[in-house]
Amino acid sequence: MKKIAIFALAAVAGLSASAQVNVGKEVEKAFKSAKSYADFQAAEQAVAPVVAGAEIIGSDVYYFPGKAAYKMYDDLYGRKAFGEDVNLEDMGKALLSGYEYYTKALAVDTIVDAKGKTKTPHSKDIVNTIAGHFNDYDNTGSIFWSNQDWPNAYKAWTYYLETAGNPALGKAAPAAVADTIAAQLNYWRAIAAWQAKMLPEAASSFDALIAIGFDDPQAYDYAYSVAYELKDSTRMYDYSKAGFDRFGAQNPIFLQRMINYFIQTNQYDTALNMLNNAIASEPDNAAYYYSLGVLYENSEDFEKAVEQYKKASEIAPTDAVYMFRYGNGLARIYDRDSSKGDSMSTQEYNKYFHETLRPELQNIALILEKAYELDNENMMDALRVLRTVYYNLNDGDNLKRVEDLLKY
């Protein structure tokens, strides 16, 4: 079973116990009377100058706010259990604050007295409290998710995953959660972070999910979208490869994205080998031929590109994108062929147009009309090419029809 990321326990030696007491007492006093989360926040503001001015920061400075926050959570949870109407957001925020303060306190909860003896005055209570609220972090994440409080939902599930199997908690640590649960929670916290525009955090959560494995291809698609927003080409490729390795031909978009990466990085031979191997194993997969067409088109080998687009559209005749790329590829060949007329006489060109170019245009028109018919909401590009085709064919009626469609 895989382990989840842990927070480190940093031992700080040489702190004088007496040096910590004065600041600690002021902090304890400020938080002792906090009855609501608003009171808790007011206490944080009140002690901030005191803490900032302290020469030595001991665990008391974090321990007493953490203790107050966990107590507030427990009180609100108990009232809720007895049917009282409590503010669930405040209850959840108190829990998160408690965890954050206690993890900071644990990292510095080592002092050395005048005799050189090392003590950890709060560690036992800290680890037991953090571990004792293990399931609460998960439940609180669900509350924040329901309220669309995305940053705090992300935090709650992160703390849950950090607590599971954490060696810093010693024997009190809950057992590491099952991979299936860890993957699901990483998915939820990745989505929460993405919604909160916390893109690096979302990507890290998707990294953890994919390292474990997840059976929903949408997760890999979302991961790619996050990497795209981050402009992280390495992650874009890694997520696509992970999706392709797991789902193969079920989701050809992953292979297409890998091919795009190889094209962008000028690795044409790698892309060509990958596609040829894919076609050899699944010769009836239209997406592979389409991707091969894109590869050839980027290499400006338009004849081969059209050949592959044609195969894709024959295998999947109701796919508008395949049909459009087939017709658009032929249009690019037409543009190249029509330039040959520049060196011809008028008589020669007229003959060439009627015998060669006109049939090409008529064929392109048929294919692009079919693409538009298959998806008239998303095939504006087909209409734009058709406008040029009908103009060159001197077909006024169809030209007007296409121009009218382009207005809407």
Steps between C-alpha positions, in 0.01 A plus 500: 500500500640840407571765762355848487719811535589580859602814684843493657567516873780750557663485841617837629748467784650763731186708568473626853175402672482826687544699180185341359276543803421870487392504135320169543294629792390807305395281208318255728309784666395652167351177367351367823188715477431440128144366469446537125719480194473878468640525856777261398595719203495810722737325742733419209517866409552603862799271560665555163711798622596311817620198303677717242692675777608184680867411489428128528195320359420187697222248457267689742446767238343240271375252756250722680328631183486141373353378826237775492412421137459125560291572812278732297456230236416237761248730670325585174503135391343398832228762470430387145473141620230610744299662221608862539538716193870584478709676237663210316744729320629639828515150645709383206728804507564442870609144422736614224649769722553248776688269267714780360601633840564156644725392214704817549513439876612140452791614283645718782383313809849427629664701777813455704486597869782646709635154572513413131202267515283485190123525537205489262223650715210491252588230249291223653184711503572632152546164329200347679277792408607510135454124466177502698336732249613296201157427352386854577737641237332285235148589615590868515631482144156380390334791681723755334447328163122522540534870578735548204770626734768353275818616679388357833373178343847455353660567839275260691569206267869584493514484880313171497751348258796646689378354830454146369809292573702805607808380692526839673192397699667184623274223625202737496511530121197355320574226250579607145181510297434255218627601157147520362397747771819702466449524123138615539593764757786623284250535217262706713771723639645546150161619375458723807842658443424546130170673582690725743753589226770331708656344191832375647309333784255347253788363291669351808175329596462358150863382520415306816182358346675381184787349697242281675278442196138594439236341281321815381645637174344837578752543782787474251322741269454752783864454599602586144284814512674615818842436347389691189401800715838480670669478159680196638576297187676225694194435715274524194697217343526298822125519565424406139737204514353384830152521349607314186679230700192446714217533247658448159259514208202567726607864511701590187533863616794395719693364203415808296639724771819297517535532126445876526778515757737313269406728211560813710837367610591393144510130590330391178662158481388416854146609420498305172621179667245532778214547254610221271519263797156613616351445154662158472333394826164666423459551124135606534563787740415820311668723757839352420469579130382850586805555723724367226339748261577786741861381516536495121326834464744659746777357284326661199452163334144583401436199278582258781304711746190490280538125457489453878210744551307314232556167679389653829181641345425168329532312829303764692275664237297694756799683649488862383859578600644214293285605205605863531871420517458279192338781303733767636801286410374477142454879502866543593598278207274708276674820614834349410378364165327821397828690525623300201272713287716807562734400219224395258335692221132585540398221265722248677371607842134479397556146379692413817227651719212313336678167473690496834420781741125516462448128581729547801286790623175311446634205700615731780157661508324164538727395790477830687125520455484156660718617791268795559195278476646268766560784746354833397569655842876453501596495133530870425847430360341273241276786391796738476683265266178436305462874446834505316416179313170634368662833413760317289226289342308819417198342674307807609202321655706279729735787580208713624360206700832442675550868571153519653580201723821668613302799625333294771 
